[in-house]
Each structure stands twice: as structure tokens, then as C-alpha cells.
Amino acid sequence: MKSLKEENAAYAENIVFIDVDWDTYGNSVMADRLKIPRRSTLVAFKGKQEIGRIVADTSKRNIKKLVDAALNAATA
């Protein structure tokens, strides 16, 4: 994620990134409500609407697609 943010300043300017520690919150009500199945889950929202998610996929290309979708939603 760090390299993607460095490559495109618009990400940091338009998207709020929140890191949630799985070891602390993996069994939380929040994780259950959002249906977060495991660590290495990325979820993008605009307001309360889910834009997309990636589970256990470390492909930079796929992560970039998700972040680009979030950016498009944020700037629409």
C-alpha cells in the first residue's frame, strides 16, 4: 500500500485509509458486521456502501484496482 500511495498522491488526498489490527479486532463485532473473514482483507467504502474488497490477495495490480475504484468513487 505504501508504494501505491507514493506513486499516486491523489490516493492520500482523497481516500481515508484505516488500518485495523486483526489480532486485536479479528473477533470483534465490527469484523463480524463487515464480514471480514481473515487477516489480509482490504475493503473499500464510499459512505456506508461497499465499493469492493480483496481477501488474501497480495497482487499489487489487484490492490491498485481496488484503490482506483475507491478513488473514482471519492472524486465522482
C-alpha positions in Angstrom: 0.0 0.0 0.0 2.8 2.4 0.8 4.3 2.2 -2.7 0.9 2.8 -4.3 0.4 5.9 -2.1 3.8 7.1 -3.1 3.1 6.6 -6.8 -0.2 8.5 -6.7 -0.6 11.4 -4.4 -4.4 11.5 -5.2 -4.9 8.4 -3.1 -3.8 10.1 0.1 -5.5 13.4 -0.8 -8.9 11.7 -1.5 -9.1 8.5 0.5 -9.1 7.9 4.2 -7.0 4.7 4.9 -7.7 2.9 8.2 -5.5 0.1 9.4 -7.2 -2.4 11.7 -5.1 -4.9 13.6 -6.5 -8.4 13.1 -5.0 -9.8 16.3 -6.9 -7.1 18.3 -10.1 -6.8 16.3 -10.5 -10.1 14.3 -13.2 -11.4 16.6 -14.9 -8.0 17.0 -18.5 -7.0 16.3 -17.1 -4.7 13.6 -15.3 -7.6 11.8 -18.4 -9.7 12.0 -20.7 -7.0 10.7 -18.4 -6.3 7.8 -17.9 -10.0 7.2 -14.1 -9.8 7.4 -13.1 -13.4 7.2 -9.4 -13.2 7.9 -6.3 -11.0 8.1 -5.2 -9.6 4.8 -8.6 -8.3 3.9 -9.0 -4.9 2.2 -12.4 -3.3 2.0 -13.2 0.0 0.2 -16.3 2.1 1.1 -17.9 5.3 0.0 -20.0 6.2 3.0 -21.8 3.0 4.0 -21.7 1.4 0.6 -19.0 -1.2 -0.1 -17.2 -0.5 -3.3 -15.1 -3.7 -3.3 -12.9 -6.0 -1.3 -9.9 -8.2 -1.6 -9.3 -11.2 0.6 -5.8 -12.7 0.9 -4.6 -11.3 -2.4 -1.3 -9.5 -2.3 -1.1 -8.8 -6.0 -0.2 -5.1 -6.4 -2.2 -5.0 -9.6 -5.4 -6.2 -7.9 -4.9 -3.9 -4.9 -4.4 -1.0 -7.3 -7.7 -1.8 -9.0 -9.5 -1.6 -5.6 -7.8 1.6 -4.6 -8.5 3.1 -8.0 -12.2 2.2 -7.6 -12.2 3.9 -4.2 -10.5 7.0 -5.8 -13.1 7.1 -8.6 -15.9 6.9 -6.1 -14.3 9.6 -3.9 -13.9 12.0 -6.7 -17.2 11.3 -8.6 
